Structure formats: C-alpha cells, structure tokens
Amino acid sequence: MDNILEALKAISDDKRYRIINLLLQHNFCVKALAKRLDLSEAAISQHLKVLRKAGLVKGEKIGYYTHYSVNRDLLNEISINIKEMAELNENQGSRCDNSTE
C-alpha cells in the first residue's frame, strides 16, 4: 500500500504526470523529455528522481544516455486498486452512524 501512495503522490505533480504520459508512448532520455516539455534538463532530472524513488520509472543506460521507461506493473497495480475502491463505494451505498439510535 505504501508504494501505491508514494506513486500517487509522485504523479500528482502536473509535470511528472506529463512525463509519465510521454514515457508511456516512447522511452526518452532527459534531453528529449526536456525538449518536449519545454523544461530544463535539471528540472527533468529532479522530476525523474522523484518518479524513480516512487518506482514509477526505470532507466536503462544506452551508450552515453539513460533512456527512461514506465514501470507498467506498478501503474497497473495502482489502476486495479483505484478500480476496486470505486467498485467498493458503489456497492456499499449510503450509511450514517447515529450513536443516538
């Protein structure tokens, strides 16, 4: 559960969310991400650090550059958990706890 919460916190930032969306389409290096998102390479590196710590992205060294990709297993786990939460709320209906009854 902790890894899911950490991952959700990490993608709650709009720039990191945009990085994840780009990486779902294609693996990119820092320079390519910076160009596409109109951010500095230093800013991208900091965002990737947070995403890596949360387990959402992983890097693979190819030549001089590190190419980043999304940890789709964790993303799927998050998706399943959110779907289960939504279904749980639909099935429970409305309840009120009145201690005076």
N, C-alpha and C positions, 0 to 999 in steps of 0.2 A: 504494500500500500504506500509506503514512504516513497518508493521510486516513482510511482504514478503521480503523487502530489508534487514531487520535485520537478517532474517533467511538465506538469501542467503550469507550475509557476514559471518555468523557463520559457514556455511558448506563449505566456500571457503578454509578453512584450511584443508590440507590433512588428518591430524589425526582425526579431527572432522568428516570429510566425512567418514572415515573408521569406526568410532564409530557408525555413523548413519547406515551404511551398516550392521554392526554386529547386531545392535538393531532391524533392520528390519527382521532379521532371527529369533531372540530369545531375550527375556528380560534377561538382565545381571546386576549383581552388579558391583561395582567399581573393586573389586578384580579380578573377572573373565575377565572384559574388559582389565585390566592391563596385565594379563597373556597372553591373546590372541594377544594383540598389542605390547607386549614387552616394555611397558612403566611403569613408577612408578604409584602407586595408587594416589599420589598427583597430577601428571600430568593429569591423567584421571579425577580426581575430578575438576580440573580447566577447562578442556575442557567441562565437563558436566555442569558446572556452566554457561558457555557461551551459550551452547545449550539450557539449561533451560530458561535462560533470553530471548532468541530468541523465545521461545515457541515450540521448536522442540522436546524436550524430556520432559518426566514427570517421577517422581519417586514414587514408592509405597513401603512403609515400610512393609517388611515381616520378622517378627522375628527381628533379630539383624541387618539385611542388608536391604538396599534400592535397589530395583530392578527397572531398568530404561527401558522405552519403548518409541517408537517414536510416536509423535503426528501426526498420519497419515492424519488427517483432514487438518492440515496446509501444510503438504507435498503435498497433492492432490491439495490444493489451489494454491501452487507455480507452480505445474505442469500445471494446467489449464491456469494460467497467461502466462507462457512461451510458451505454445502451441498457445495461442491467439496472442502473439507477433509474433511468427513465421508465422502464417497464415496472419496476417496483412501485414507483409513485402512482402509476396508472392503476395498478391492481389493488392498492390499499384504500383508495377513496379518501373521504374526509373524516377526521376524528377530532374530538375535542375532549380533553381530560378535565372534567369538572370534579374537583375533590369534594364538593358540597352535596353531590348526589348520592 
